[in-house]
Each structure stands twice: as C-alpha cells, then as structure tokens.
Amino acid sequence: MIRPLRAALLLLSLSVSPALAQTGALSPIQALLQEHREAIEKSSRRTIQPAIDAIRDSGLDAAPLVLEQWGARNMWQREDDGLFFYAEEVDRDTLRIFDFATAQSIGEFPDDAFDQLKPNSGIQGLIASALVKFQLNDPDPAKRRDALAALARNGNERHLPILRESIGAEPSAGIRQQKERLERLLTISFGASDAERIEAMDHFRGDLAVDVRAALNPILATTTEVVEGDVPAEGQNIARALRPGSESFPEAAAYDLLVARDMAPARLSPDDQRNALAANIADGRVGGVPVGELSDPAARDRAYAGLVEAGLAPPAATGDEVAAAVEAHSFYERYREASGAVTEAAQEVLRSIEVKLAFNQFLDLTLDALSLASIYFLAAIGLAITFGVMGVINMAHGEFIMMGAYTGYVVQQLIPDYTLSLIVALPCAFAVTFAAGVAMERLVIRWLYARPLETLLATFGISIALQQLAKNIFGTQARPLTSPGWLDGALSFNDVVSISYIRIAIFVLALVFLAFFLFLMKRTRLGLETRAVTQNRNMAASMGINPDRVNMLTFGLGSGIAGIAGVAIGLYAKVTSELGSDYIVQSFMTVVVGGVGNIWGTLLGATMIGFLQKGIEWFNPSNTLAAQTYMIIFIIIFIQFRPRGIIALRGRAAGD
C-alpha cells in the first residue's frame, strides 16, 4: 500500500507543478544542466570540468546556487525525466524539493523518485574553485574578504584569471589592494611566462610578510640528482654540485641515493656477509674459497662474489665497490623550478627580504630589551632608594612586589571592572606596601643600622615569612591579575616587529616614575632632606634634619613603589608567593651596576641588564638558565672594573 500511495502523491504533485512536470519550456539554468547532463551524471573528474566552466561562465543568476548546492551534495536528479533540483530532507523517506531558477520550494516528495548527486572530493574542489568567481564579486565585502583569504590558502592556476577579472570592478580601495597583492603572489607561482613571474616578484623586494616568503621558497626548492660521469652542463637548472664525503653530504648518503635509483647494489654489511658465507659452506669451501682463508677480508669478499655468481646470494657492494661507485658518479642539487631566470630573481628578492628582516629582528629585540629594562627599573627603583639612602640590604624587597600584585588581585575581586580596578589597585598597592615598609623599618631595620650582615639575615627571614603568609592566605595556585581589554593584543609594525600593549603600559609607567622620582628628589623638602642624609648623615642631623624620620619615609616610599611595580608585573606574570623572588636578583644587579643611590644610574643599569639578557637569550634561546648565568658572570666581571657602578655616588658618604 505504501508504494502505490507514494506514486499517487507524485502524480498529484506533477499535476499541480508545471515546473516538475516539464509541461512548459525549461528555465535557462535547467536547460544548461540538461545540456551537460551526461557529464554531471557520470561525475568523473576527467570530464566534469567543461560542465562546471559552463555553469560558472553562463552569467545566469542561478549559477552560484547550482554550484553551492552541487558542491554540498544537495543536488538531486529526478529519475523519470532527468531534471535537476536541490533538496533538503524532511524525514527519512521525504524530500522538500526546490527549483534552481526561482529558489522556491516546489513541494515534498518521496525520495525514491530522485537520485542524489554525490561529487567526490576532487570534483568538490573543482566546484569550489568555480565558486570563487562569484565570491570575489559578491556585494558583501565580508564575503569578498573571505574569498581572498581562502585563495591565499589554496589558490591555484585556475583562480588567477578569475582574480584578475574581478580587480577592475572592485569598488573598495582596500579590498582592491588585497586583490592586487594576491594576484601578484599567485602570478609568482602560476604566471604564464618567466617575465610575468619575475615582474610580480619585483613588487615584493624587502616585503617582510610571511606569505611572500611562502610563495618564493617553493621556487628555490631542490631535489638531489645523480648521473654517471660529470654533472650535466646544460639542460637543467642546477643549484650546486655536491661533494661526497663532505660534512653536508656524507659518502653513505651518496651511495644510498645510488641504491634508491637502482644504479648500484645494496651495501653489504659484515653481518649479512658472515651469515651468507656460513649458510653456504660445502666441503670446507665457500664460493670456491677455502674456509681457512676467510679470516682475510679480501678472501671473504671473493667468497661472497662467488656465491653471487652462483646465484646463492643477492648482489651486494663491498666497501671498495661502494667507494668506486660513488667515485664514478656525480651528485648535484637541481631546482624543481625549470627556469634559471626565475630562481635567480627569487634569490635576489629573498636576499633583499633577509637584509630587511635582520634589521627588523634587531628592532624587535631592541623593543623586547627596552620592555624588560622598564620592568627591571620598576622593580629596582624602590630598592635604589632604600639601598642608596640607608645602606640597607633589603632581601624582602621582592616580597613587597609580591604584596602589590596580590593587592591588585584582591581589588579585582571587589571591583569586576578591570579598568576601574586597575586605577584603584595602584594607589591601594602603594598604601599597603608603604605601610608594610614603615612597619618593617620601625620594628626591625632601625635597630640594625650599621650592621649589614644582621640586616641581610633579618630581611631574608622576613621574606620567607611573607612568602609563607601569602601561601596561607591565597594558596599555592597562581592567581589571575587580568588586564583591561584595551591592553589586550599588541602594537604590530609589521610581521616581525611588535610589542604588547601591556609592555607599552609598563614602559610608560616606568617613565612616569622616573619623572616622579626626579621631581621628588629635586623639588620637594623630602627630597632635599633625603639627599642631605645620603651625602652626610651627621651633617644633616646637625642642620636640624631628623635622619630617623627620613629613613622611615624613605623606606616606606621605596616599599610603596615596589608595590606599584608588583601590580604592573602581575598583569603579565603569574601572581604567586614566589613572584618577588624572580626579580630580587635582577633588582640588586640593576642597583649595583647602575650606581647605588642614583636614579640615573638605576635607569642605565636596568637598560644594560635588559639588553644584556635579551642579547644572550638571542644567542642561546633554548637555555634561559644558561643565559642568566652568563649575565651574572658578565656583571661580576664588570663590577671588578667599575665597583661603584656606571654612575658613582658623590659626597662624604661615598667615601670621596
């Protein structure tokens, strides 16, 4: 009953649907499909291209729809008359049929009256290539950009004329530039003539984009060749001759190539030779050689040759035969690109790119070094104040950086707006660490002046206690200190040179603190008193300055600045209880190298250490621990020649 019912439904649909019944003239797109019906039905990659090209170049509005549905395997053919439609499945046995010409639904029909066209992946690729023509001219700019991105990934010679045709009608200047650039890149690979390809290459001299190198490098790809006798002088685009036995081309590799090309027998290993001889001993002889003589390598070779001649062992080369075979052949690398003019032009363009690339890599390394120097400067500026003015070796300075980072984290938990929380976190971190620094100075440091060893041990113990306290409060897991959205991403100058916005912000913050410190020391009473105590503590006291008060405020100020540095560092580093210990060594090195108690010296010291560390890491990128070790060794040597740092402190306290 089910089959007759379906037949009745089909007849009913035909009676109410002239398009399906084919009672009238075929639509232009249907007529075109019927013209190429045989090729479409056969679905052979070798014969389908004319049908795809005819649909693509037909100029019919329905052409893109046909290609899209065909490529997506949604095109169906009715069995009784061969008309083509596209469909969607309503249920397991029913299709909703659509007309290509109108893109309107015709109705729902049993699926056993239609055959689904299932193009294989090869034909789908051809259809996708044909669709590019419509995508490149789509009214939606976003779709045109998507089409260009797809061509940049998988463009081929079929796309080149289509892309060229679309450039003149492109209304957007930006997209037109993208099309022109992509057209040149495709021309490099698929241009019709050498002159055309070379002209396209010339447009990219000094261009640092990765896609340019991706287009040029395949032109310079080589394959290793071997010939009997001398290297051919003409007829091949030869990159270089290879010398067997050199470091880049061992003799073993040369002979393996001969074996792979069936130009020499496989190498005879000692084990293979021994096993073959042992398996063919007969009447005390092997291959015509007495067993007693087999201790001689030459005798073993003769015996094996006898076995080969008798068909008892496979042909194989001895050591002398390997050397002779290699000597009788020439080895060379041949460009896969046949045109020597094209490869020469590609080499010239790549050389121009490499020169500019090296310069931009230097700029990128410089930016990284300046960024690292600004971080070290922020971490060390507070230490420069306390160490320079008070002579106190504060091993807990790193923990003030850690406290500032955790303060920023706590503020973010209370204020979810990252921008506002960052604005609030900076003064809060200063206040918290300033208070902690004053408390530490009043309770511990003030009793240990002029006793540097006891001060070092005491502050080291405090640093351990603060780390443990942080672990007890926040745990051992890293806590996130999220930067605002406007600090996400990086400022990119080209494909090589870029710097993250967070590091730019830290660099600006370092400059702000440099200006603040200079103003504080040169234009305020606290700065005047601090400089006086730094130069001569006793003389400053006799002039009415309270050295204890100056020490307390100075220590608090240095600690507060360390807290602000912690917020900045925490924006890109993991906030843990060990955060400060990662920067304490570099902070001390910055202060000592720059000159104790001098802000300009601290700036120069941070710059020197930042550039030194990045430079060493560039030479040894796989081992950062070794880079830090080399840096410390260099600084130790530097201090031997400049014990007071780059800018030495002047005055009575400096020992002048």
LINPE-V349346 format. One record per residue. RES is the residue in three letters. PSI is psi in whole degrees, 0 to 359 (NA if undefined). Layout:
# LINPE-V349346
RES|PSI + RES|PSI
This chain:
# LINPE-V349346
MET|330 + ILE|316 + ARG|314 + PRO|325 + LEU|319 + ARG|320 + ALA|321 + ALA|319 + LEU|321 + LEU|316 + LEU|321 + LEU|318 + SER|325 + LEU|326 + SER|334 + VAL|357 + SER|91 + PRO|329 + ALA|317 + LEU|322 + ALA|347 + GLN|40 + THR|334 + GLY|189 + ALA|146 + LEU|147 + SER|157 + PRO|319 + ILE|324 + GLN|321 + ALA|321 + LEU|318 + LEU|321 + GLN|328 + GLU|324 + HIS|27 + ARG|316 + GLU|316 + ALA|321 + ILE|317 + GLU|320 + LYS|324 + SER|53 + SER|134 + ARG|331 + ARG|336 + THR|356 + ILE|340 + GLN|318 + PRO|323 + ALA|317 + ILE|316 + ASP|322 + ALA|318 + ILE|316 + ARG|318 + ASP|8 + SER|334 + GLY|6 + LEU|144 + ASP|331 + ALA|353 + ALA|312 + PRO|323 + LEU|318 + VAL|312 + LEU|318 + GLU|313 + GLN|324 + TRP|312 + GLY|329 + ALA|5 + ARG|34 + ASN|7 + MET|134 + TRP|153 + GLN|130 + ARG|137 + GLU|321 + ASP|331 + ASP|358 + GLY|12 + LEU|149 + PHE|140 + PHE|170 + TYR|155 + ALA|162 + GLU|146 + GLU|128 + VAL|312 + ASP|195 + ARG|330 + ASP|4 + THR|140 + LEU|145 + ARG|117 + ILE|140 + PHE|143 + ASP|133 + PHE|322 + ALA|321 + THR|347 + ALA|24 + GLN|150 + SER|133 + ILE|331 + GLY|184 + GLU|137 + PHE|158 + PRO|139 + ASP|345 + ASP|358 + ALA|0 + PHE|151 + ASP|131 + GLN|134 + LEU|124 + LYS|82 + PRO|141 + ASN|178 + SER|326 + GLY|314 + ILE|323 + GLN|323 + GLY|320 + LEU|320 + ILE|318 + ALA|322 + SER|320 + ALA|326 + LEU|338 + VAL|324 + LYS|318 + PHE|324 + GLN|323 + LEU|340 + ASN|16 + ASP|142 + PRO|335 + ASP|117 + PRO|327 + ALA|321 + LYS|326 + ARG|320 + ARG|321 + ASP|321 + ALA|321 + LEU|321 + ALA|320 + ALA|321 + LEU|323 + ALA|329 + ARG|318 + ASN|31 + GLY|149 + ASN|184 + GLU|335 + ARG|332 + HIS|339 + LEU|309 + PRO|327 + ILE|317 + LEU|317 + ARG|321 + GLU|328 + SER|344 + ILE|316 + GLY|328 + ALA|5 + GLU|119 + PRO|336 + SER|127 + ALA|319 + GLY|315 + ILE|326 + ARG|319 + GLN|319 + GLN|319 + LYS|318 + GLU|320 + ARG|315 + LEU|325 + GLU|320 + ARG|320 + LEU|318 + LEU|327 + THR|324 + ILE|319 + SER|326 + PHE|15 + GLY|152 + ALA|333 + SER|160 + ASP|318 + ALA|319 + GLU|318 + ARG|319 + ILE|320 + GLU|320 + ALA|321 + MET|321 + ASP|335 + HIS|344 + PHE|19 + ARG|126 + GLY|6 + ASP|126 + LEU|359 + ALA|144 + VAL|327 + ASP|334 + VAL|312 + ARG|326 + ALA|331 + ALA|328 + LEU|323 + ASN|319 + PRO|333 + ILE|329 + LEU|10 + ALA|142 + THR|162 + THR|143 + THR|129 + GLU|160 + VAL|139 + VAL|155 + GLU|130 + GLY|218 + ASP|161 + VAL|132 + PRO|134 + ALA|331 + GLU|168 + GLY|347 + GLN|149 + ASN|90 + ILE|131 + ALA|311 + ARG|155 + ALA|147 + LEU|138 + ARG|108 + PRO|139 + GLY|350 + SER|169 + GLU|324 + SER|344 + PHE|81 + PRO|159 + GLU|324 + ALA|319 + ALA|323 + ALA|314 + TYR|324 + ASP|324 + LEU|320 + LEU|317 + VAL|317 + ALA|329 + ARG|11 + ASP|35 + MET|359 + ALA|152 + PRO|162 + ALA|153 + ARG|141 + LEU|114 + SER|154 + PRO|321 + ASP|317 + ASP|319 + GLN|315 + ARG|315 + ASN|320 + ALA|319 + LEU|318 + ALA|329 + ALA|351 + ASN|28 + ILE|128 + ALA|122 + ASP|39 + GLY|13 + ARG|154 + VAL|117 + GLY|30 + GLY|4 + VAL|130 + PRO|145 + VAL|326 + GLY|342 + GLU|358 + LEU|357 + SER|342 + ASP|124 + PRO|322 + ALA|322 + ALA|321 + ARG|320 + ASP|320 + ARG|320 + ALA|318 + TYR|321 + ALA|323 + GLY|321 + LEU|319 + VAL|318 + GLU|327 + ALA|358 + GLY|16 + LEU|355 + ALA|150 + PRO|151 + PRO|141 + ALA|154 + ALA|137 + THR|177 + GLY|316 + ASP|322 + GLU|325 + VAL|310 + ALA|320 + ALA|320 + ALA|318 + VAL|319 + GLU|330 + ALA|357 + HIS|159 + SER|142 + PHE|142 + TYR|162 + GLU|130 + ARG|134 + TYR|139 + ARG|333 + GLU|126 + ALA|332 + SER|121 + GLY|327 + ALA|322 + VAL|315 + THR|323 + GLU|318 + ALA|319 + ALA|320 + GLN|318 + GLU|317 + VAL|318 + LEU|324 + ARG|318 + SER|324 + ILE|319 + GLU|322 + VAL|312 + LYS|325 + LEU|317 + ALA|319 + PHE|317 + ASN|328 + GLN|323 + PHE|317 + LEU|318 + ASP|320 + LEU|323 + THR|317 + LEU|318 + ASP|319 + ALA|318 + LEU|321 + SER|314 + LEU|322 + ALA|321 + SER|325 + ILE|314 + TYR|324 + PHE|315 + LEU|320 + ALA|331 + ALA|343 + ILE|321 + GLY|321 + LEU|325 + ALA|324 + ILE|308 + THR|317 + PHE|320 + GLY|318 + VAL|317 + MET|343 + GLY|22 + VAL|125 + ILE|97 + ASN|97 + MET|351 + ALA|8 + HIS|320 + GLY|328 + GLU|334 + PHE|324 + ILE|316 + MET|319 + MET|321 + GLY|319 + ALA|317 + TYR|328 + THR|317 + GLY|321 + TYR|316 + VAL|319 + VAL|321 + GLN|331 + GLN|331 + LEU|328 + ILE|103 + PRO|339 + ASP|114 + TYR|324 + THR|312 + LEU|320 + SER|325 + LEU|320 + ILE|321 + VAL|325 + ALA|325 + LEU|307 + PRO|328 + CYS|318 + ALA|320 + PHE|315 + ALA|316 + VAL|311 + THR|330 + PHE|313 + ALA|319 + ALA|322 + GLY|318 + VAL|317 + ALA|319 + MET|320 + GLU|318 + ARG|324 + LEU|332 + VAL|302 + ILE|320 + ARG|338 + TRP|357 + LEU|17 + TYR|144 + ALA|15 + ARG|75 + PRO|324 + LEU|314 + GLU|324 + THR|317 + LEU|314 + LEU|319 + ALA|314 + THR|330 + PHE|318 + GLY|321 + ILE|322 + SER|319 + ILE|318 + ALA|319 + LEU|322 + GLN|316 + GLN|323 + LEU|319 + ALA|321 + LYS|320 + ASN|325 + ILE|313 + PHE|352 + GLY|180 + THR|349 + GLN|146 + ALA|138 + ARG|140 + PRO|134 + LEU|97 + THR|134 + SER|155 + PRO|161 + GLY|328 + TRP|353 + LEU|1 + ASP|155 + GLY|195 + ALA|155 + LEU|112 + SER|127 + PHE|328 + ASN|193 + ASP|353 + VAL|314 + VAL|121 + SER|159 + ILE|137 + SER|151 + TYR|331 + ILE|317 + ARG|326 + ILE|318 + ALA|320 + ILE|322 + PHE|316 + VAL|319 + LEU|322 + ALA|319 + LEU|322 + VAL|317 + PHE|329 + LEU|312 + ALA|319 + PHE|316 + PHE|319 + LEU|319 + PHE|317 + LEU|316 + MET|331 + LYS|336 + ARG|0 + THR|159 + ARG|322 + LEU|320 + GLY|320 + LEU|315 + GLU|322 + THR|317 + ARG|324 + ALA|316 + VAL|324 + THR|317 + GLN|312 + ASN|103 + ARG|315 + ASN|318 + MET|321 + ALA|320 + ALA|323 + SER|342 + MET|10 + GLY|7 + ILE|136 + ASN|102 + PRO|326 + ASP|318 + ARG|318 + VAL|318 + ASN|317 + MET|311 + LEU|323 + THR|316 + PHE|319 + GLY|319 + LEU|314 + GLY|320 + SER|321 + GLY|319 + ILE|323 + ALA|323 + GLY|318 + ILE|320 + ALA|324 + GLY|321 + VAL|315 + ALA|315 + ILE|324 + GLY|344 + LEU|335 + TYR|348 + ALA|161 + LYS|131 + VAL|103 + THR|175 + SER|342 + GLU|8 + LEU|314 + GLY|326 + SER|340 + ASP|344 + TYR|353 + ILE|319 + VAL|313 + GLN|326 + SER|314 + PHE|319 + MET|319 + THR|315 + VAL|315 + VAL|316 + VAL|320 + GLY|327 + GLY|117 + VAL|129 + GLY|8 + ASN|121 + ILE|322 + TRP|324 + GLY|320 + THR|319 + LEU|314 + LEU|321 + GLY|317 + ALA|319 + THR|317 + MET|315 + ILE|320 + GLY|313 + PHE|321 + LEU|315 + GLN|315 + LYS|324 + GLY|317 + ILE|320 + GLU|328 + TRP|322 + PHE|333 + ASN|68 + PRO|339 + SER|355 + ASN|87 + THR|330 + LEU|318 + ALA|322 + ALA|317 + GLN|323 + THR|314 + TYR|322 + MET|317 + ILE|319 + ILE|318 + PHE|319 + ILE|323 + ILE|317 + ILE|320 + PHE|319 + ILE|331 + GLN|326 + PHE|337 + ARG|72 + PRO|335 + ARG|8 + GLY|182 + ILE|313 + ILE|106 + ALA|146 + LEU|138 + ARG|152 + GLY|178 + ARG|321 + ALA|339 + ALA|353 + GLY|15 + ASP|NA
